[in-house]
């Protein structure tokens, strides 16, 4: 139990900006700091930290709180764990006894698992450093690979003895529960048989972002074709391999400081680069990159340099998942090493200065590198070259930034000796198809079906200029902002933008803006969407039609866009752009309701006119009455869904 005075001292000492900067790349914005949400996959920063108030607010997910609350939410720590993390960070002493077996049992399962993995790390390290077997086998391997003592200590490397249940027996003797040993993957249990998972292996502890050991990687040292060379902890509540990057805990501050992350393949590659003085390096632990790992990097930087092994076949195999990185909007470069070398081995052949200079001189952008590499095999093969061109086009098409896509198209056209317009056409085709598929997926979701109220085809030539103006302002000011997330187990996270949603709603209902300037802006936005382009505000502000330019300036000068957050009687109030998911559908529904109300009044007038001519002419009145009933029903449906009061 932590006493109140210590808790107060922790809160007084902890710098919320400094703490959160360990997990999120923050930039100053006036008196506050901003960054990308660590809780959602956003492309526009909406995560705010206020050092003066000691709070954070994530407008993307709605989460907010103080520095302890952030650690609890982001790292899934308990309240005491978050306090201990801060106390350790700021060297605040907490007087606590080691937990007894009974206390371990009482703690929640996740905390118990972390306690056991923390204990296991110390056990493995002690075996490596202080036992004859650890020294003669484990330490001998690290010495042979050229790793220095400071690197071995820094990464808390260890060794698991050959005895089949040495760790299990020691853990049980210390009072740890077998159930938790099995859940962390440290122990394998089958009926009465118990054995250590990592026996006879050197150990690489895997740390979470807060420094807790969440899992382990183990490398076998003897030649045995029946056993895997590398073995990782199984999935558990504290370890999900697809969401872990080895070395990120030790690299995160260097990544933020240098605004770049080096990505390598294995554990020893990370160690070798650290020893060469390059600390902003992480590893995917020998597996293909996942979306979660890419987004983890993106929290700290948008610049990734991949250091490939010198084996050309390995390079080609490793490139298959890189399109995911491009799609996240990250800037990718690659550094190929000499044939037969890996980052660890090559870093030891050069001095630290020479190795860093080699990386600087051999960095190449990914598209150019990929084109040159594949082109070598295809120059005399027209069919193969066509496949290469399509491969390059697929990679370029996923890049979200318009300017970067254009640059790569020009460079690739030159290298492939092909006309730019052909590449532009194919990239446009792929992006258009993806946008259509994305919208079709989203439109099947219940939320969109409820909010998308189609208008009857008999309603023609009716408009509402005030609502048209509001929708055009949304298109210009927030067109690129995400509106709805799409969860897809194959494609990962996708989203529907404000512009895509508004344009598809208008077109699906066959509506048309009657204000000619609004209509022209709408059509040009639709054209940009079809091309897969970003909607650039400056395109409309500097439009060749002065009337559109002036209209864009007027619409974008809204007072609502002056600040992200403002205070109302001491409360944090979300500004307009924080409420797009509510306001954009609401504006569309209001637009449709206004049209329906005008149509309703017109239909009432038509019915009166027919009745005045011939009150008994039911054949003339009935169709009009049916249309009137349809319109009235739609108005009632919309009003009920939106919670509006119907006044008659």
N, C-alpha and C positions, 0 to 999 in steps of 0.2 A: 504494500500500500504506500503510495506517494503522498507525503504530507502537503498541506495547503500552501505553506510558505515556499516549498520547492516548486510547486505548480505555478505559483505567482511569479517566481524568479524565472522560470522557463518562458512564460508568456512575455515577461518584460524584456528578456534577452533576445528571443527569437526574432529575426528580421524576415517578415513574410515574403518580401521580394527575393531575398537571398535563398530562402528555403524553396520557394516555388521555382526559382531559376534552375534548380538542380533537375527539374523534370520538364520544364517548359521554357522555350526560348522567348524571353520578354524584351520588349523595346519600350523606351520611355514615350509616353504620350501625355504631354502637359505635366500635371502633378501625379499622374498615374502611370501604370505600365500595362501594355497590351501584348497578347500573343494568341496563337491558335489554341482552340479548346483541346485539352488532353482527354476529354470525355466523349467527343464526337469527331467525326471525320470532316471538318470544315476547311474551306479554302480561304475564307475571309476572317481575320481575327475578330473574335467577339469575347475573348477571355480578358477580364479586367482585374488588375490588382491595385488596391489603394493602400500605399504604405502609411499614409496619414491616419486612415481609419483601421488599418490592420486587418483588412478583409479582402476576399476575392469574390468575384461574381462571374459565372460563366453563362452568358446569355444564350448560348447555343443549346445547353442542356438544362438550364434553370438552376444548376447547383450553385451554392455559395456558402461562405462561412469564414472562420478564422484559420490561422495557420495549422492548428491541430485538426480542425475539421477537414482541411484539404488533404492532409496525410491519411486520415481515416477513409476519406472518399476515394482518393486516387490509389493509395497503396493497400487499401482494405485492411488497415491496421485497427486494432482496438484502441480505445482511449489511452490506456496505460502504455501500449506499444508506441503510440505517436509521441507521448510525453518522453518516453525513454529515448526515442530516436533524436528528439530535439536536445535532450540533455547531453547525449553523446556528442552531437554536432557542436554544441557550444561549451563543452567541458564543464557541465554542471553536475556535481556529484549527487548521486541518489543512493542512499543507504538502504540496500535491499539484500536479503539473504537469498542464496540459491534456492530455487523452488524444490520442495519435497515431492516425492512421487504422488502423494495425495493431492497436492496443489496442481501438479501437471494434469492429473486426471480431471480436476475441476475446471480447468481452463477450456476454452472452446477449441475445437479440433484444429482449426487453422494455426492457432498460436502454438498448440502442442506440436504440430508438424514442424513449424519453424524452429522450435526449441530443439527438437531432435536433430534436424539437419545442421543446426549450429553446433550442437555437441559433436556430431559425426565429423564435421570439418576439423574441429580441434583434435579429434581422435586420429584422423588420417594424417594430419600434419605432425602430430607427436610421433606417430609410427615412422614417418619419413625421417624426421630429424633426430630421433633419440633411440632407435632400435637397430641392432645389427642388420636385420633383414631390410629395413627401410634404407639404411645407408648403402648396403652392398648391392641392392637391386634398384630401388626407386631413385635414390640420390645419384647413383652411378649413371642412370639413364639421363637425368637432367644435366649432369656434368658433361656427358658425352655429347649432348646436343648444344652445349656451350652456354647454358643459362646461368646467370650470376645469382648469388645468394639474395640480393635485394629483390630481384624479380620473383624468385621462388617464395619469398616472404610476402611480397606485395599481393600476389594472387593466391596465397594460402594453399599452395600445392601440397599434395599428400601422397600417401601410399597405403593400399589395403593389403594386408599379409595374405599369404597363400592358404593358411588354415581356413577351412570352409566356413566356419561360423565364429571367427574371432571377434568381429565387431558385434554380432548379435549377442553373444554371451556377455561381453563387456557392458553393452547397453542394458541388458536385463539385470545384470548385477548392480548397475547404477540406479535401477528403479524405473527405467523407461518401459512403456507398454509395447508388447509384441505387435499389437494391432497397428500402432502408429509406425513402427519400424517397417511393417509390410506396406502400409499406405504411402510412405515416402519412397518405397522401392529399395530401401537399404537392405531389407531381408526378403528372401524368397521362401514362402512356406507352402508345402504340399503335405497335407495330413500331418504326420508327426515329423516330417523332414523339414529342417530349417537350415538355410545357407546364406552367406553374404553374397549379394549380387555382384559386388565389385572385387571379389577376392583375386589377389595376384595382379592387380592393376595399379598404375599410377593414377592419381586422382586430380581432376580439375574441378574445384568447387564453382558452381554457377550462382552468381549473385543477382538479386533483384535490384531495382533502382535505389532502394534505401540502404542497400548493403547486406540485407539478410540473405543467407544461403538458402536457395529454394530447391536446388538439385545438384546433381554431379554428372560429370563425364569421366569415363574411365578408359584407359588404353592398356591393352594387354601387351606384355613384353616378350612372351615366349611365342614361338611359331606353332600355331595350332589352327589348321584350316577349318576345323569344326566350330571355332569360336570367333565371334565378331571382333575385329580389331579395336573398334571403339564401341562403347556402350554408354547410353544415357539413362538417367532416371526415368521411370515411366510417368505418364501424366498423372497429376494429382491436384488437390485443391490449391497447392502453392506453386506447382510447376506445370506450365503448358509450353511445350517446346516451340510451338509456332508463334508464341508471343514473347520469346526470350532472345536476346542478342548477347552472346558471350562477350564480356569485357566492357559492356556499356556503363556499368557502375563506375569503373575506373576511367572511362573515356569521356563521360558526359560534359564535364567542365571544359576539357580541351576542345571538344567538338564545338561547343558554343563560342569559346574564345577564338578559335581559328575558322569558324563558320564552314567547316568541312568535316565529313566523316569518311574514313577509309574503311572499306568492306573487304574482308578476306574470308578464306574458307574454314580454317581450322583453329583449334585452341593454340597450338604452338606458333601459328602465324601471328596471333595477337601478342603473345609473349615476345617473339622475336622483334616485332616492330616497336614495342615498348622499350626493349633493351637498346634499340637503335635511336631512341629519343622521340619516336612518333607515338603519342599517347591517344590521339583521336582516332582509334581504330577499334572495330568490333567484328565479330564473326557470326555467321549464320549456323555455325556448328556442323558444317558438312551437309546441310540440307538445302533444298531449294528455298529461295526467299518466299515469304508469305506476306499478304497484305498487312497483317498486324505488325510484322517486323519492319516493314517499310514505313508505316505510320509512326512507329516508335522512333525511327531515325528522324522523321519529319518534325517531331516535336522540338528537336534541337537544331536542325539545319536543313536547308533545301539543296545542299551540295554533297553529292556522293561520288567518291572515286573508288572504283573496284580494282583491286590488284589481283590479276589473274596469274595462275601458274603458267609456266612456259610451255606446257603441253598444248598443242594446237587443238587436238581433239577435245581436251578438257575445256578449252576456252569456248569452243562451239557449243558444247553441252551446257555450259554455265550460262550462255546467253539466252536460253529459252525462256527464262522467267523475268528477263529484264524489262519487257514491255510494261509490266505492272508498275515498275519504278517510274518509268516515263509517264504513265497515266496518272500517277499521283502528283505530277508537276515538278518532280525533282530534277535537278540538273545532274546529268551523269557523265562522268569521264572514266576512262579505263587506263590502266598501266600494265601492259604485257611485260612479263619478265623473260629473260633468256631461256631458251628451251632447256627443259629438265630441272629448272629451278622453281622453288616456291618462295613466298615472302620470308619465311623463317630462314631457309638455307641461304638465300641470296643476301639477306640483311647481315649475315655473319661473314660474308666474303668481303664486304666493304666496311669502311669506317662509317659511323653514324652520319657524318657530314656528306660522305660520298653517296650513301644510300638515299638520303633525302634529296640530294641533287639529281640522282637518277630518276626519282619519281617526278620531280619538277620538270625535267627535260623530256620525259616520255609520256606524260599525260595526254590523252587524246579524247575528243568528244566521242560518245558511244556510237552515234550513227555513222560517222566517218570511219571509225575503227571497224565497225561491223561490215560496212560496204567494202573496204579494202581487203579485209580478211576473206570474205566470201568470194569476192571478184577474182581472186587469184586462181580459184578452181573453175571459173566459169567463162573465162575470156574466149575460149574456142568452142563453147557449148551454148548455142542460142536458146535452147529449151531451158537449160540450167540458169542462164542469165535472166530469162523471164521470171523464173521462180525466185531468183535473188531480188529482182526489182519488186516483186509482190511482197517479199519478206520485209524489205526496207520500207515499203509503203505502209505495211501494217504497223510497223514501229512508229513511223512518223505520225500516223493518223490518231494514235492515242495521246499524243502530246497536247495538253489543254491550252497552252499558250500560243496565240496566233503568230506572234513575231518569231518565236522559236521554231514553229512548224515551217514558216516561210523560209527561214535561214537554212534549215536542214533540206528542204526541197531544192533550193538553189544549189547547195553543195552536192547533194546526191545526184541531181541532174547532170552536173558537170562531170562527176566521177563515173557515172554510169553511161555517159554519152547519150542522153535521152532528153527530149524536149521537156521543159518545165511544165508546160500546160498539161502534158499527159500525167505527170505526177500529181499536179494540183487536182486534175479531174478524178483520179483514182482515190486520192486522199479524201476529197469531198464526198465521193460515193460511199466510202466506208464510214465516214463520220455521220452522214445522213442516215444510213441504215441503222447505225448504233443509236442515234437519237430517236428514230422511230421505234425501234425495239424497246428502248428505255421507257418511252411514253406509253407504249402499249402495255408493258408490264405494270406500270404505275396505274394506268387507267382501270386495270382490273381490280385494284384494291378497293375495299369497301368505302374508305374515307373519300376517295375521289368520286366514286359512284354516287354517294349521297350529295356531295357538293356540286356535282355536274348535273344541273337540272336543264334538260334540253327544252328548247322552245318549239311550239308547233310550227309546221311548215307554212300554215296559212297566214302567219304574221309577217307582213312585208312592209318595208319602207317606214319603219318606226325607229326613232333613235332618242338618246338622252345625252346631250352634249356635255353636261357636267360630269357624268360618269365616264364618258369617253376620255375626257381630260384627265381624270384621276388614273384610269388604266394606262394611258400613255405615259404619265409621270412614273408609274411603277415600272413600265418597260424601260424607260431611260435611266432611272435612278437605281433600280435594283434588278435589272434584267438578268444579270449573271448570278445573282444570289440563289443559293439552294432553297427550295421550298419543301420538298418531300424526299426523304431517304427511301431507297429501295434496298431491301436485304435480299441478296441472291447468293446461294451457296456456291455457285460456280463462278459468277462474275464479281463477287465481292460487293462492296457497297457502291451503289449508284445513287444519283439524285436527279430530280426534275427541277429545273431552274424556274424562276418567276416568269421569264419570257416564254419558255416552252409551255408552261401551264396556261398562261393568258392567251397566247396565240392559238393553241390547240382548242381551247374552250370556245373562242370566237369562231374559228373555222368550222368546228364540228357542228355548231348551231347555225352555220351559214349566215352569220351576222356580218354587218359591214358598217364601219364608222362612216357617218355622213359628213362630218367635218373633213374637208379635203386635206388639210395639213395633218390632222390626226391619222387619217387613212394612209397618207404617204409614209409617215413614220412607222405605222403598224406594218405596212408592206415591206419596208426596208429592214425592220427587225426580223420579220418572218424570213426574208431572204438570207440574212446573216445566220439564222438558226439552221436553215436548210444546208448552208455551206459548212456548218459546224464551227462557225467563227464566234469569237467573244464579242459581245456588244460593247463597243467603245463609246463612252460618253462624248469624248472629244470629236468623234466622227460627226455627231449631230450638232454639237456646239459650233464646229467649223464647217458646217454644211454649206454647199455652194448656193443653195436656196436660202436667201437671207431670212425669209419668213420662218423657215424651219429652225435656222440658227437662233433667231430671237426667241422663238417659242421654247426651244430646248433650254436656253439660259433662264427664261422666266420660270419654267417648270422645275429646274434644278436648283433654283434659289429659294426653295421652300425652307421656312424656319424650322421645320421638323427634322432636318438633316444636320443641324448645327452641332448636335452632341449625341453621343451614344446613350448616355445616362444623365438624368438630372434628378435633383432632390425635391421632394414635395413633402413638407412637414416632417423632415428627417427620414423619409422612406426612399428607397431606391426605386425609381420609376423607369420602366423600359421605354425607350424612344421608338419612333415608328419602325425603323429598320430591324428592331428586335422582335417585332410582332408580325412579320410578313406572313407567316403561316396562317394567321388569323385574318389579317387585313386584306390580303390579295383575294382569297376566295370570297370574302365578304363583299369586296368591291365588285367582283363579277356577278355575284348573286344580286346585289343592289342594282347593277346595270340591267340585268334581266328582269328584275321586278319592276323597275321603272318602265321598261318596254311593255311588259305585261299590263301594267296599270293604264298606260296610254291605249293599248289595244283593247282593254276592257271598256274604257270610256267610248272608244270608237264603235265597238260592237253594240253597246247600249244605244248609241245614236242611230246606228243602222237598223236595229230592231224597231226603234220608235218610228223611223221613217217608213219602214215597210208596213207597220201596223196603221199608220196614218193613211196610207194609200188604200190598204185593204186589210182590215183587222182579221178577216176570216181566211186569209191566204196562209194556211198552215205550212204548205209546201215551201213557201218563201221564208217563213219565220223559223221553222224547225232547224235548218242547218245553221242559221245564225245563233239560235239558242244553244245548240250543241257546242259551237265554238266558244260562246260566252261562258258556258259551264266549264269547259276545258280550261279556259284562261283563269277563271275564278278558282278552280281547284288547284292549279299550279301556284297561284299567288298564296293560297292558304298553306300549301305544302312548304313553299319556301319560307314563309313567315314562321311556321311552326318549327322548322329545322333550325332557323336562326334565332328563335326566341323573340321575334318581333310581334308587336301588338297590331292587330288588324283594325283599322278605324274605318267605319262606313257611315 
